[in-house]
Every structure is written in structure tokens, then in C-alpha cells.
């Protein structure tokens, strides 16, 4: 049997893109539907991100693709960047040959070279072992959902704001939505140019609440396969309640709409919790995290660690990937260093992920390690920002 001719892993080109989209659609079962990864994940396949769409060809045929996109995070005084792995795919004849793993490892090398401290992805429990080979670790629940029906509309009081529905926002409306979203408290940061594409995705609409000529709240409602439900809201709480009432009133008798909430406080999550007490449940979504640059990431979340240990005297050190970071908490705050302290933890990347983010109930590492009793670290990745 002749040796196959391997081309890659390498960046996707515009000439490769139609085959990449076709392979990803096939892998996700999008054949015969009006959905495509090109419309569901428009930012991934933009020209400026094709360098981060890593592909491998075998004898000229597209065998595997693993794409990612970088998002800056600014949350609670902690600033770092994440590389979000998007839909991956390997053609059926080329599976179980290591091509997907080569593309994934190529993405990781590129992220580390870019200074990207973390990588995250969503996947099924059955595929955890594949990503664990790349040092990804499943983490605890990172969000909430609230199942809603048309009957729940009456639980939300309309407050009289005028409502307009938009499939595409005007420039002044985008600016207003951006201001309301940023007031929610951070997380994955959207640059101004990303708002337009994200708020004009297929099968999504934005409801805006107006008082006079001023938009005072928005609610994003989606029927998209990859992120259905009440995705996010912002602005005045009473006006958001008006919008939720409208969205639920428009449901069919047998329809269920999922309201999404982050673990951090948000206007939508707070409203859903208030009007639907006892309804909240963990999302069925599984998130995996890889700490690409352990020492750099630990230093990035130092403001959070300092807050969680305020008034406590504690010291420990951690070594992962050959790099050591020491933490000394005291009356003056947190002092970071590179020396080895007692206690000292030698952790694999996966163990460090669990120590920082919390264990997933279906896939804990062994042994689990807890760093000084710190609660799990959380930062919101808004559903819309996965596009």
C-alpha cells in the first residue's frame, strides 16, 4: 500500500473553505437542512480567522478540520484570552488515524504561540477521552437554564414599553445594545465590529423596548439549532420583563423556550429566578478547559484569588508544565513568586483545571486537588459569543 501524501496540518484557505463547510455540516448532521456552520458560526470562517481554521488533507482529500477563535476575557479584574474550539470534523474514511488529533495539537501550538492562556470547548461526555489526550479537562456546571412555556408569560408583567422586533439592528441600536450588554459585568469581550454579525444571525431576532425614542432594554430570542432560547438581555429590568412577557406570549401551545442564565448575576438570570422560583436547573452542556499557559493564567487570576482570600493568611505553591508559581496571602494582600513553598502541589494540566474550575461529576481527575479551599473560578462565555 503506497504511503499517503499528507498536507497539513495547516491553515484553511479560501479555496479550501467550501470543502471545510461541507465536512463540518456533514459531521453535525446538517445535511438536508437550511442550517450551515457558515451561518451559525460566521466569525469562525471570516477571512481574518482562516489562519486559525486548521486542516489536514490526505492524498488531496480533506480529512480533518479543527477551528478556533480567540476571545479576550475581562471579568472581575482578571484579564486573559481564550481560544474557543468550534465544530471539529473528520471524514469517515479517515477516522481513527490520528488526523483530528494532529489538527487539534496544531491549534494548541498556535494558541500558545499567540499567548492565549486558556482553551475551551463544548462536547459530549462520550468524546471526553479524545480531548483529554490534549490535556483538556471537563469542568463543573458553568450555567443555568430555565424551561419556559407560553403559560409562563403571565408570570412576567408587561410595563408598557413600546416593543420593536429586529432581525438586523441599525447602527444607533447596535450602539445602545452594546452599552447595555457591557453594563452586565464583563466576560467574553465583544469588539464593536462583532456586534453587527452576531445580531443578524439566521433564526434570531432582537426585541427592543423603547421609552419614547430611547431603547432601554433588549432581549435576544433564537430558534437556531446551536443555541436556542432566550439567549441574553440587557438594560432596565422592568423593560426586560416586558420583553420576556412578549417572547413567551408568542410561543405555540406545545413549545418550550429555554431561558439561559450565567453563574454571575445578570438582569435576565435575576428576572427568571424571581419569576420562576425553583425552575432553575444546570445546563446539560459539557464544557472542557485546557490551561495552555499555567503560570501566566494563575498570575492573570490573581485579583480573584486575592479577593477570595481577603483576611486569611495562607501560602502554597503549584508546579505545572515545569513552571512554579507561589502564593502568599496575608494582611497586605497576595504576593506572587516562583519559589517552592509548603504545601507544594505538582499538578498535571488536567488536575490544575479541576483545582481551579471544579470537577465535572462524570469525569473527575485522580487525585483531585483543592488549592487552599478556593471556590471554583468562573467567567461567563455568553452563548452568542460562541458563534
N, C-alpha and C positions, 0 to 999 in steps of 0.2 A: 504494500500500500504506500503510495507516494506521501511524502511529508507535506502536510497542509501549509499553504502560504498565509502567514499571519500578518495582518496590517492593523497595528494598534497594540495597546490602547492609545487612542489619540483623540484630538478634538473633532467634533462633528463640524462639517462644512455645510454651506447652504445646499450644495449638491447632494449631500447625504440626507438632508432633513426629511424629504418625503418618505424615504425608507424607514427612518427612525420613528416618525409618527405612525406609520403603518404597523411597525413591530410593536410599539407601545400600545396602540389601540387593540391589536390582536391579543396581547398578553392580558389586558384589563377587561377583555370581553366586550369591547365597544363596537365590534363589527355589526353592521346592520342597524345601528342606532344613529341618532343625529348628534351624538356626542363624540368628541375627539379630544385627545390630550392637548392639541394645539389651541383649542378654545378654552379648555378647563385650566390649563397651566400656561397662559400666554407669556408670562415673564421668563419662564424657563427657556423658551425657544426663540426669544428675541435674538437678533444678530449679535448684540453685545454680550450675550451669555453663552453663545455656542461653544466657546472655549471650555466651558465647564460642563458640556454635554460630552461625555467620554464614551467612545465607541470602539468596537473591535470587529474586524472583518476576517473571514476565513475563506480563502480561495475566491475573493471578490464578493462574497455574500455577507451581508450584515448579520453578525452572530449575536452581539450583545450590546446593550446601551445602559449606562448609569449616569443620570444627570444630577447636578446640584445647583443651588443658587445661594448666594451669600446674603445674609440679613444682619445688619448691626442691631445689637440689643442695648437698650438704655433703660434700666429698671432699678429703682431704689438706690441710685448712686453707683450701680455696678454697670460697667460698660465693657462689652466684648462682642465678638461676632460668631455667628453660627453658619455652618454650611448645611442647608436643608436638602437631604436626598429626596428626589422626586421619583415618579414611576420608573422602575427599572424593568428590563425585559431581556430575555434570551430566547432566541428562536428555538423551536422544539428540537430540530436535528442537532443542535449544538449544546444542548443542556448536559449537565454533569461532566463537563470537560474543563471547568475552571475559568471559562471566559468571563462570566459575570463577576467572579471574584477579582480577576485581573483589572476589570474596569473599575470596580469599587476601590481597590487598592490604589489605582491611579488617581481617583478622585481624592482619596485621603492624602496622598503625597502632595497633590496640588493645594489642598486646603492648608496643610501645614506650611507649605512654602509661602502662602498668602498671609500667614499669621492668623488664621481662623482657629480660634481656641476650641470650639465645640462643633460637633456634627450631630444632627438629629434626623430621625426618620419615623414613619408610621408603618406598621406592618402587622401581619397575623402572627399569632403565637407559633404556628407551625413553621414559620420562616425565621424564628429567633436564632436557631443554630447557625444558619448561613451568615447572618450579620455578626453573631458572636465571634466568628472566626476573624472578623475585622476589628475586634475589641469593642463592639457595641454591647451595651447592657440595657435590658429592659428596666424601666423605672416605674415608680408608683403612679397612681392616677394623677393626671395633670389638669383635669377639667371636669365640669358637671354638665348634665343635661336635664331638661325639664320637658317631658312629653306633654303636649297640649292638644286639645281638640276644639271644635267650634263651640262646644258648650262652655269652655273656659273663658270665652270672650267676655261674658258678663261679670267675671271676676275683676276685670280691668276697666276702670272708669274713664270714659272719654271726657276731656276737659275743654272741648270747644275749639281747639286749634284747627285752622284750615289745613287740609292734607293734600299734597300733590304726589303723584307717582311718577318716577323717572326710571327709564332703562338706561339713560345716559345723562349725567349731570352737566349743567352749564358751568363755566369757569368760576363764577361767583359762588355757585352752590358747592362746588368741589372745595373751594377755599373755606367755606363755612363748615363743611363736614370735616375737613382736615383739622380745623381748630377744635371742634367738639371731640374728635377722636383722640387728639393729643392730650386733651384735658382729662382723659380717662386714666392716665397714670403710667404710660410707657409700655415697654415690652419691645416687640419687633418693630423697628422704626421704619416708617414709610417715607421715602423721599417724595417731594412734591410730584415728580413726573410719574410715580407709580399709581397715584390715585385714579387718574383717568382710565387706564386699562383695567384696574381692579373693580371699578364701579360701573363698568359696561360689559361685564361678563355675561354670556348667554344664560338664560333661565334664572336671572337675578334681577331684582328691582329694588330701588331705594325709595322708601316712603319718607317724605319731609313734612314736618309740622311747622306751620307758619303762624306767627302772631303779627298781624299787619303785613308788612313787607319783609319781615325778618325771619329766616329759618332758625328755629330754636331747638330742634331735635331731629334726629334721623334714625331710621331702622332699616337694616338690610335684610331682605327676605329672599330666600333662594330655593329653587327646585332642582339645582344641579346635583348630579349623582355623587360627586366627590365631596360635597359639603352642603347638605340640605338643611333647611330650617331658618329660624331667626338667628342670623349669624352674629350681629353686633348692633349696638346702638350707642348714641351719644347725645349729650345736651341735657336740657331740663327734664327732670324725672317725670313730672306731670305730663309733659308733652310726649315723652317716650311711652307713657301709659296709654295715651290716646292712640298712638301708632300701633301698639301691640293689640289693643282692642280691635282696631281696623283689620289688622292682618289675620287675627283669629276668626273674626266675623266672616271673612271671605272663604274660609275652608269649607270643603264639602262635608256631608254628614259623617262619612267614614274616614275622613282624612285625619292624620296625626301630624302635627308640626312640632319639631324639636327646638326648644329654646336652649341656646348654648350659654354657658357661664364659665368664666375662668376662676381659678382659685383665689386670685386677687380681687378686691372689691371693684365692681363696675356697676354702672347705672342699670343695665339690663339684668344682670345677675341679682342685684339687690331687689329689683322690682319683681322678678319671677319668684324669688324666695319669699317676699312679702305676700304676694297674692296667691301663691301656690304652695303653702306650707306643707312640708312632708313629701313633696313631689320630687325633690332633687335626688338624683342618683348619679353614680360615677359613669362617665362615658365608657363605652365598650372599646374605645380606641386604645391601641397599644403604642406607646412611644418608646423608642430606644435612643440612647445617647452615647456618644463616644467623646471622651475628652482628648482632643488632638494634642494639646499643649498643656500638660498638667500643671507645671509650675506657674506658667503665665495665667492660666484660668484661676487657680487658687488666689493669686495676687489680685485678679480682677474682682473677685467676690469678697475681698477683704472688708469693704464697708458693711456688707450684710453680716459677716461673721462678727465684726466689732459690735454692731447693734445687738445681735443675739446674745452676746456675752457681756453686755454692759453690767458693771458692778461685780463681775465674777473674776477671780484670779485663777488662771488655768494656763498650762503650757503643754505643747506636744509638737511633734514633727512628723512629716509624711515624706516618703520617698516613692516616686513612681517614674518609671522610664529613666532611671538614673539621675533624676533631679530631686533635690531635697528642699523642702520649704518648712521653716519652723514658725510657730505661732506662740506668742506670749501675750496673754490677756491680763490686764491689770487696771489699776485706778486711772492710769493715763491713756487707756485705750488698748489698741492692738499694735504690737511690734512684730514685724516680719523679719526673718533671717534665712540663712541657709545651713545652720548648724543642726546637729542631731541632738534631740532632747529626750527626756524620759517622761512619758512614754513616747516610743517611736513606732511608726507604722510603715511597714514595707507592703505596699499595695500594688496590685495589678491595675491596669486601666479600668477594667470592669468593676473591681472592688471599689475603686475610688468613685466611680459613677454611683454605685449603690450607697456609699457612705455620704455622698453629697446630696443626691436626689431621692434616696429612699428605694427600698426593694419593691420589685414587681411581685405580686403574690404567686404568679405562675413560673417565675424564673429567677429566683434569688441566687446570688453567687455564694460560694462556700470558701472560707467562712465570711459571714457578713461582718463589717467593721463599722463602728459608730464613732465619729470624731468628737469626743468631748461632750456627747449628749446634744449636739446641734440638731435642730429640726431640719427636715429636708428643705433644700433650696428650690425655689420655684420662680420661673419667669414666664409671662404669657407669650405664646406664639398665636396671634389671632388667626382664626380659621381663614379669613380672606387672604392672609399673607402666605398661605401655602400654595397660592395659585401660580 
